[in-house]
Amino acid sequence: MPTPSQLDWADCPAVEQDPQRVSGAWVFRGTRIPVAALFQNLEDGVSLLEFVEIFPGVTTEQARLVLEHAARSTAVALA
């Protein structure tokens, strides 16, 4: 199964990538918070609502879009 860093995030509207910010990592749009932080926190038992409280600037909608994109991308990769 692909890891979050292996997924193609280019068509996910909740994220952006800029080589000049956060070493070119995919981040939540309008922030410097890496997408990988969401998955790391979820793995550590943090809920989605707790995540958006811990990381101001990330909205619940953005986090849901990222999770939906990851689920779709993973399903395609496994098919």
Secondary structure as the mmCIF struct_conf table of DSSP 4:
data_model
#
loop_
_struct_conf.conf_type_id
_struct_conf.id
_struct_conf.beg_label_comp_id
_struct_conf.beg_label_asym_id
_struct_conf.beg_label_seq_id
_struct_conf.end_label_comp_id
_struct_conf.end_label_asym_id
_struct_conf.end_label_seq_id
HELX_RH_3T_P HELX_RH_3T_P1 PRO A 4 GLN A 6
BEND BEND1 LEU A 7 LEU A 7
TURN_TY1_P TURN_TY1_P1 ALA A 10 ASP A 11
TURN_TY1_P TURN_TY1_P2 PRO A 13 ALA A 14
STRN STRN1 VAL A 15 GLN A 17
TURN_TY1_P TURN_TY1_P3 PRO A 19 GLN A 20
BEND BEND2 ARG A 21 ARG A 21
HELX_RH_3T_P HELX_RH_3T_P2 VAL A 22 GLY A 24
STRN STRN2 TRP A 26 PHE A 28
TURN_TY1_P TURN_TY1_P4 ARG A 29 GLY A 30
BEND BEND3 THR A 31 ARG A 32
STRN STRN3 PRO A 34 PRO A 34
HELX_RH_AL_P HELX_RH_AL_P1 VAL A 35 GLU A 43
TURN_TY1_P TURN_TY1_P5 ASP A 44 GLY A 45
HELX_RH_AL_P HELX_RH_AL_P2 LEU A 48 ILE A 54
BEND BEND4 PHE A 55 PHE A 55
TURN_TY1_P TURN_TY1_P6 PRO A 56 GLY A 57
HELX_RH_AL_P HELX_RH_AL_P3 THR A 60 LEU A 78
#
